Amino acid sequence: MGRFRWIALIAVVLAGAAFLVAYTFQKARPDIPSDATHLDARARPADCMTCHGPSGGNPRSPNHPPGRGNCEQCHYWAGEPR
């Protein structure tokens, strides 16, 4: 493989990696609603899984990344600055 082909291959791989990183950060993460139910749970973050756990009434989607028990690591409260 010639030198130009190696450079082109490396450029394509780096462009693909940059695209994936940019795409990851562009995906909108839903806000946490500021209604009474969610504001009550704000004081007790573990309560989120009561509704959003596998057996809850509104479980997280199957493609949701594994959580660490703190929804505020990725999600923001509606109406609050980011």
JOWO-V92962 format. One record per residue. N is the residue number from 1. RES is the residue in one small letter. SS is DSSP state (H for helix, E for strand, C for the rest). PHI is phi in whole degrees, 0 to 359 (NA if undefined). NEAR is the number of other C-alpha atoms within 12 Angstrom. Layout:
N & RES & SS & PHI & NEAR
N & RES & SS & PHI & NEAR
//
This chain:
1 & m & C & NA & 8
2 & g & C & 287 & 8
3 & r & H & 300 & 9
4 & f & H & 299 & 10
5 & r & H & 293 & 11
6 & w & H & 297 & 12
7 & i & H & 297 & 13
8 & a & H & 297 & 14
9 & l & H & 298 & 15
10 & i & H & 298 & 14
11 & a & H & 297 & 14
12 & v & H & 295 & 14
13 & v & H & 296 & 14
14 & l & H & 295 & 14
15 & a & H & 295 & 14
16 & g & H & 296 & 14
17 & a & H & 296 & 14
18 & a & H & 297 & 14
19 & f & H & 298 & 14
20 & l & H & 297 & 14
21 & v & H & 296 & 13
22 & a & H & 297 & 12
23 & y & H & 298 & 12
24 & t & H & 300 & 12
25 & f & H & 279 & 12
26 & q & H & 277 & 10
27 & k & C & 295 & 12
28 & a & C & 285 & 11
29 & r & C & 262 & 19
30 & p & C & 299 & 15
31 & d & C & 286 & 20
32 & i & E & 276 & 25
33 & p & C & 298 & 18
34 & s & C & 260 & 16
35 & d & C & 270 & 14
36 & a & H & 300 & 11
37 & t & H & 299 & 17
38 & h & H & 287 & 25
39 & l & H & 293 & 17
40 & d & H & 297 & 15
41 & a & H & 288 & 24
42 & r & H & 299 & 21
43 & a & C & 286 & 14
44 & r & C & 226 & 17
45 & p & H & 305 & 23
46 & a & H & 296 & 20
47 & d & H & 292 & 20
48 & c & H & 303 & 30
49 & m & H & 287 & 23
50 & t & H & 301 & 20
51 & c & H & 263 & 18
52 & h & H & 259 & 24
53 & g & C & 281 & 21
54 & p & C & 303 & 16
55 & s & C & 256 & 12
56 & g & C & 279 & 14
57 & g & C & 287 & 12
58 & n & C & 222 & 14
59 & p & C & 292 & 16
60 & r & C & 297 & 21
61 & s & C & 291 & 13
62 & p & C & 299 & 11
63 & n & C & 267 & 8
64 & h & C & 290 & 16
65 & p & C & 296 & 13
66 & p & C & 302 & 15
67 & g & C & 271 & 20
68 & r & C & 249 & 14
69 & g & C & 87 & 18
70 & n & C & 228 & 19
71 & c & H & 298 & 29
72 & e & H & 288 & 24
73 & q & H & 292 & 17
74 & c & C & 241 & 21
75 & h & C & 260 & 19
76 & y & C & 248 & 21
77 & w & E & 282 & 22
78 & a & C & 303 & 17
79 & g & C & 86 & 11
80 & e & C & 261 & 12
81 & p & C & 295 & 8
82 & r & C & 265 & 12
//
